[in-house]
Amino acid sequence: MKYIKRYKYAVAFVFVFIFMESFVAEKFKWWSFPMPPLRYLTGEMALVLGPFIPGSFWIMRLTYGRFGLYMLLNLITDWLFVL
């Protein structure tokens, strides 16, 4: 529970940033999903609300104070999302 309290603002910032990015990406057709789960959400919201938020907590918890490791682990995780 203390980790949730410690990282909740950072994860909220990342979530808002990715949420806004998904709407910009949809508008400029950077990528697309065939059928969004709900018509008022983008198709990638299932990924953002599903594994992305807990993954952000774990990455921040495991790499606290080690920026290089954070960037590497985040890069690997984002690459896995792309696959």
PATOR-336329 format. One record per residue (C-alpha): x, y, z; residue in three letters. Coordinates in pm, whole numbers, padded with zeros to 5 digits, always signed. Each point is the difference from the previous one (the first is absolute). Layout:
N
XYZALA...
//
This chain:
83
+00000+00000+00000MET+00284+00243+00071LYS+00126-00045-00356TYR-00338+00101-00138ILE+00008+00315+00212LYS+00357+00076-00108ARG-00048-00039-00375TYR-00366+00092-00051LYS+00075+00351-00129TYR+00265-00118-00243ALA-00226-00276-00133VAL-00290+00247-00025ALA+00221+00236-00202PHE+00107-00281-00233VAL-00362-00114-00038PHE-00124+00350-00089VAL+00286+00046-00246PHE-00068-00333-00174ILE-00376+00066+00006PHE+00047+00334-00180MET+00250-00157-00239GLU-00253-00263-00101SER-00255+00264-00103PHE+00264+00195-00196VAL+00117-00322-00165ALA-00356-00084-00101GLU-00055+00347-00144LYS+00320-00001-00207PHE-00038-00371-00086LYS+00337-00102+00143TRP-00145-00343+00070TRP-00343-00151+00020SER-00190-00277+00169PHE-00275-00173-00197PRO-00275+00017+00263MET+00027+00199+00321PRO-00172-00158+00303PRO-00229+00304+00038LEU-00066+00259-00266ARG+00111+00294+00217TYR+00336-00159+00087LEU+00298-00067-00218THR+00093-00358-00081GLY+00312+00000+00212GLU-00181+00085+00325MET-00023-00371+00078ALA+00380-00010+00003LEU+00038+00322+00196VAL-00257-00090+00264LEU+00103-00366+00010GLY+00369-00093+00019PRO+00148+00349-00042PHE-00092+00146+00340ILE+00115-00295+00215PRO+00307-00030-00220GLY+00086+00363+00065SER-00025-00059+00375PHE+00230-00302-00019TRP+00256+00172-00222ILE+00015+00299+00232MET+00024-00219+00307ARG+00275-00222-00140LEU+00211+00283-00141THR-00037+00271+00264TYR+00315+00216+00003GLY+00154-00166-00307ARG-00095+00206-00304PHE+00203-00204-00250GLY-00164-00324+00111LEU-00339+00172-00010TYR+00053+00107-00361MET+00121-00347-00103LEU-00285-00185+00169LEU-00253+00248-00134ASN+00142-00039-00352LEU-00024-00380+00022ILE-00356+00015+00134THR-00112+00245-00269ASP+00157-00223-00263TRP-00202-00294+00136LEU-00319+00210-00024PHE+00077+00065-00366VAL+00031-00371-00076LEU
//
